[in-house]
Amino acid sequence: MATALALEATRREVTGKHVHPLRRAGQVPAVLYGHNVQAVAVATEARALEKVWRRAGRTHLVDLAVDGARPRKVLIRELQVDPRSARLLHADFFAVNLREKLTVDIAIVPVGDAPAVTVQKVGVLQQVLTTVKIECLPGDIPAQLTVDVSGLENIDDGVHLRDVPLPEGVTLLHGVDPDELVVKVAPLRVLAEEVEEEAAAEEAPAVEGEAAPAATEGSEEQ
């Protein structure tokens, strides 16, 4: 098990729209909740959080110390980022019980080269499933799952979820279909047809008199 990353936080009294000065001061408002923890509003240094987030994502345990107290093992369950400025807006820290299994979404990453794509050059690799729900103890959460595509030699060859190797202690969440397709080789002509259809849809004239939907801005979670 990899060593947990460390992050410090302080309790905060300001909430709602009053957190703007906090952000201007380089702090990120956050909430700590979870196992044996009464939800508490905290703040952490933006640069430190960004550095930890790059390594931890949503799957790596973090040692979070609030006001210098004994660190708690947490996962960064959510991180809100301003899409225009890339500034961190808000974080959710989930305190875990190391003896209690969690359900998490894990990314599936294709590895290797599919001969149908790189040798025969008759198809293109399409990833049908990008994430899957798994169940495991917090210390066993993998950074990602990998699927080997080096055996895909023909059109329509594919790899199903049942073929994806799972680390020890990791199981698919009950109800997840092991027969679900993860990646497949699709004919090049199919890809070309999809591109043509998308281009045609973009060039299609708008219906006269049809009003465009008004743009809305997402609300920030404080």
Sequence and secondary structure as in RCSB ss.txt:
>XXXX:A:sequence
MATALALEATRREVTGKHVHPLRRAGQVPAVLYGHNVQAVAVATEARALEKVWRRAGRTHLVDLAVDGARPRKVL
IRELQVDPRSARLLHADFFAVNLREKLTVDIAIVPVGDAPAVTVQKVGVLQQVLTTVKIECLPGDIPAQLTVDVS
GLENIDDGVHLRDVPLPEGVTLLHGVDPDELVVKVAPLRVLAEEVEEEAAAEEAPAVEGEAAPAATEGSEEQ
>XXXX:A:secstr
    EEEEEEE    GGGGHHHHHTTEEEEEEEETTEEEEEEEEEHHHHHHHHHHHTTTS EEEEETT   EEEE
EEEEEE TTT  EEEEEEEE  TTS EEEEEEEEEES  HHHHTS  EEEEES  EEEEEE GGG  S EEEE T
T  STT EEEGGGS   TT EE TT  TT EEEEEEEHHHHHHHHHHHHHHHHS   TT             
